[in-house]
């Protein structure tokens, strides 16, 4: 008696792809307001050089 079902092969699941795209779009929209702060942080970090190994 087999307790594991047979493999039917890999095939795309359209419903799960749509759900994944919706989740990704929601996360992107939620993070969008943080982009200016991230860019400001990167600019300040680049100008000050704090935490970099450029001097070595």
Residue frames relative to the residue before (quaternion, step in Angstrom):
aa qw qx qy qz dx dy dz
X 1.0000 0.0000 0.0000 0.0000 0.00 0.00 0.00
X 0.2654 -0.7626 0.5720 0.1441 3.60 -0.75 1.07
X 0.2415 -0.7846 0.5554 0.1323 3.57 -0.89 0.93
X 0.6838 0.4186 -0.2738 0.5312 3.57 1.27 -0.19
X 0.4252 -0.7067 0.4967 0.2702 3.57 -0.84 0.94
X 0.5750 -0.6052 0.4301 0.3436 3.53 -1.21 0.55
X 0.5348 -0.6200 0.4795 0.3156 3.52 -1.22 0.66
X 0.2457 -0.7860 0.5524 0.1290 3.58 -0.86 0.95
X 0.6029 -0.5455 0.3700 0.4495 3.60 1.22 -0.06
X 0.5063 -0.6470 0.4786 0.3098 3.52 -1.24 0.40
X 0.0912 0.7722 -0.6238 0.0799 3.53 -0.97 0.87
X 0.5538 -0.6267 0.4263 0.3447 3.59 -1.05 0.67
X 0.2457 -0.7435 0.6055 0.1422 3.53 -1.13 0.74
X 0.3369 -0.7999 0.4660 0.1717 3.58 -0.17 1.29
X 0.6473 0.5287 -0.3286 0.4398 3.58 0.96 -0.81
X 0.6762 0.4793 -0.2940 0.4760 3.58 0.94 -0.85
X 0.6120 0.5407 -0.3563 0.4541 3.60 1.06 -0.63
X 0.6498 0.5080 -0.3167 0.4684 3.58 0.95 -0.84
X 0.6483 0.5073 -0.3179 0.4705 3.58 0.95 -0.85
X 0.6445 0.5227 -0.3182 0.4585 3.59 0.98 -0.79
X 0.6563 0.4963 -0.3080 0.4777 3.58 0.97 -0.83
X 0.6435 0.5163 -0.3254 0.4621 3.61 1.00 -0.76
X 0.6486 0.4998 -0.3154 0.4796 3.58 0.97 -0.81
X 0.6569 0.5119 -0.3083 0.4597 3.59 0.95 -0.87
X 0.6561 0.4995 -0.3099 0.4733 3.59 0.96 -0.81
X 0.6381 0.5247 -0.3254 0.4602 3.59 1.01 -0.77
X 0.6533 0.4957 -0.3103 0.4807 3.58 0.97 -0.84
X 0.6468 0.5196 -0.3223 0.4559 3.60 0.94 -0.85
X 0.6611 0.4886 -0.3061 0.4800 3.60 0.95 -0.82
X 0.6568 0.5118 -0.3154 0.4551 3.60 1.00 -0.77
X 0.7063 0.4511 -0.2598 0.4798 3.61 1.04 -0.74
X 0.4865 0.7104 -0.4097 0.3012 3.59 1.18 -0.49
X 0.6719 0.4833 -0.3322 0.4523 3.68 0.85 -0.72
X 0.6495 0.5297 -0.3230 0.4395 3.63 1.15 -0.40
X 0.4703 0.7146 -0.4257 0.2949 3.61 1.22 -0.34
X 0.6588 0.4936 -0.3530 0.4446 3.69 0.80 -0.75
X 0.6548 0.5085 -0.3164 0.4610 3.60 0.99 -0.77
X 0.6398 0.5128 -0.3237 0.4722 3.58 1.02 -0.76
X 0.6627 0.4941 -0.3040 0.4735 3.59 0.95 -0.84
X 0.6322 0.5193 -0.3281 0.4722 3.59 1.02 -0.76
X 0.6375 0.5169 -0.3222 0.4718 3.58 0.97 -0.82
X 0.6746 0.4916 -0.3026 0.4600 3.59 0.86 -0.91
X 0.6409 0.5193 -0.3235 0.4636 3.59 1.03 -0.77
X 0.6677 0.4818 -0.3023 0.4803 3.60 0.88 -0.89
X 0.6424 0.5234 -0.3234 0.4569 3.58 0.96 -0.82
X 0.6652 0.4980 -0.3018 0.4674 3.58 0.97 -0.83
X 0.6888 0.4902 -0.2862 0.4510 3.59 0.96 -0.86
X 0.7273 0.4153 -0.2438 0.4890 3.59 0.94 -0.85
X 0.2824 -0.7876 0.5047 0.2128 3.59 1.03 -0.66
X 0.3289 0.7508 -0.5082 0.2645 3.59 1.19 0.38
X 0.8257 0.2079 -0.1733 0.4949 3.54 -0.86 0.99
X 0.5784 0.5804 -0.3972 0.4133 3.58 1.18 0.18
X 0.4051 -0.7020 0.5367 0.2345 3.54 -1.29 0.38
X 0.2685 0.8051 -0.4966 0.1819 3.59 1.11 0.56
X 0.6658 0.5408 -0.3052 0.4135 3.59 1.08 -0.66
X 0.6289 0.5723 -0.3365 0.4046 3.60 1.17 -0.27
